[in-house]
Amino acid sequence: MIRVEDVIRAYRHGFFPMAESRGGEVSWWQPYRRAVVPLDDFRPSRSVRRIVREGRFTVRIDTDFEAVIRGCSLPRGGEPETWISEEIVEVFVKLHQLGIAHSIECWQDGELAGGLYGLAMGGAFFGESMFFRRPHASKVAFCYLVAHLRQRGYKLLDAQIMNPHLEMLGAIEIEHEAYMSLLDEALGKKIRFA
């Protein structure tokens, strides 16, 4: 069983947990190339800006963290498995109770439409996963997250492993050494997430 202190120590050293499957063993990952989202350069798409202007979703922080992580833990896109095991869910719920893990949630008609979750330490936010039940909800949550991090003075939005969806959202890949330098600088900041 992974412990809260293990997770905190791992993130401070550039590692993050992933499970082989929903019930599988948790491994620690430290990719040589890291996906990050440059906060100053992020520009949401026109369609997302329009949805935000329309107020299609009510965006909230930390009102139902467990529902968000459980939404993220469901297999998607025809995949039979997920990397978010029950063990990961349990430790992140504890991290949320300690004020370290946070969720950005999009609500519509009184229901959770989508969102994302991650860890906030110093001036770094480690984005873990996102999901949606209604179109564009996760993109709006991400747009809100970036605006929130900018407003608070965060230095790093870690997206971990590049994929086409992250690339579409503006993520870039950087070498491990550059990531560790950014991480060190960001962890030296004292910033409250909420």
N, C-alpha and C positions, 0 to 999 in steps of 0.2 A: 504494500500500500504506500503510495507516495504521500509525503507529508507537506504541509504548508511551507515549512522552512526549507524543504528540498526545492520546491518550486521557486521560491524567492531567490535562493542562492543560484539556481540554474539560470534564471533570467538575467541576473546580474553578471553572469559569465558568458552570456550569448547562447545559452541552450534553451530549448523548449520541449515539452512532452508531446508525444503522439502515440496512440495505441494502434496495434495491428488491426484491431476490429473492435466492435462494441464491447465484447467481453475479453478482448485480448490483452496481452502484456503491454505495459507502457514502456516506451524507449525514449531516450533523450537525444535530441537532434541539434546539430550546429552546422548548417550548410555553409559551404565555402563561399557561395554567392548568396547575398541576402536581399530580399525584396523590401524596399522602404518606399514610403510615399513622401516626396518632398513637400512639406506643408506650405511653403511659400509659393510653390508653382502649381498647386492643385487648382484645377478649374472644372467644375461640374459641367456635364453636357447641357445643351440648351433644353432638352426635354426634362431633365431633372430640375433645372432652374425653374422651368415653367410649373412643374408639379409643386415645388416648394412655394412659389408665389401664390398658387391657387389654394394652398393650405389643405391639400388633400388628406394629409396625415397630421395627427397630433404627435409631436415628438416629446418623449419623456426620458429621463435618466433614472435608472435604478429602481423603477417601480415594480418590476417583476423579473429580476435577474434569472431566477431558476427557469422560468418559462422560456426565456431567450436562449439560454444554453441548451435546454432540452430541444428547442426548435432547431438549433444549429446541429445537434447531435443526430438528427434523423438522416438516414441515407438519402441521397438525392441523385437526380439525373440518371436513373437506371442503375446506379451503383448498389451492390448488395450490402456493402458495409460502410462504416464511418470510422474516422480516427478518434472521435470523441467518445471514449469509453465511460462507463458508469463511474469508474475510479476517478477519471478526470473531472466529470461533472461534480462529484462529491467534494473534491479538493478545491475546485473553483468556487463552489457555493460557500465554503469556509473562507476563502480569500475575499469573497464579496462581503461576508459578515464582518470581516476585519477592515473593510474600506479600501481594499487593494484591487479587487476585480469589479468591473463596472459594465453596465449595459446601456446601450442607446436603443430606444424602442420606438417604433412607429405604430400608432394606434389608429384604427378607423372604425367608426360605428361601435365603439366600446369593446373592440376585439384587437388583440395583438396581431398586427398585419406583417410584422417583420422586425428585424433589428440585428444588432451585432453585440459582441462582448469582447473584453480584453482586460489586460492588467495595466494599471498606472503606477509607475514608480519614478520618483523624481520628476524629471522633464521628459520621460519616455512613456509612450503608450504602446503596448504590445497587442496588436490586433489579432484575435484568435480565429474568429469565424463569424459569418453572417448568414442570415436566412430570410426568406420571404414567403408569405402566404398570399399576398396580393402584389400585383406587378409594381415594381420600382420601390417597394418599401425599404429594401436593404440599401439601395442606392441613396435614398433620401437620408436614412440613418447614417450612412457613411459621410455624406455631405455635411450633415449636422456635426458629426464627430470632428471632422477637419476644422470646421469653423470654431467649435468649442476649444480644440487644442490650440489653435492660433490665438484665440482670445486670452487663454490662460498662460501663454508663453512657452508651450511645449517645444522641444527641440527635435524629437524623434517620433515618427509613427512607423513602427516595425510591422511589416506585412508578412514576414517570415519567408515563404517559398513562392516564387513567381508562378503565376498561372495566367491564362488569357483574360480572366475576369479582372484580376488585379491590375494587369497591364492596361486594360480599358479604363480603369479608375485612376490611372496616372502613376502607378508604381514603377519604380526602376530597380535594377539590380546593381548592387555595389559589392566590391571585394570584401572578404572577411576582415582584413586589417582596417579598412575604412569604416566598416560597421562598428567594430570594437572601439574605435576612436570616437565615433558619434555617440555610442552607448555610454562610454565613460563620461563624456561631456554632459550628456542628458541626465545621467544618474546623479551628477553633482548639483543639480538644481533642486530647489525645494518648492514644489508646486502642488497645490491641492486640486484634485480633479473636479470636485463638486463643491 
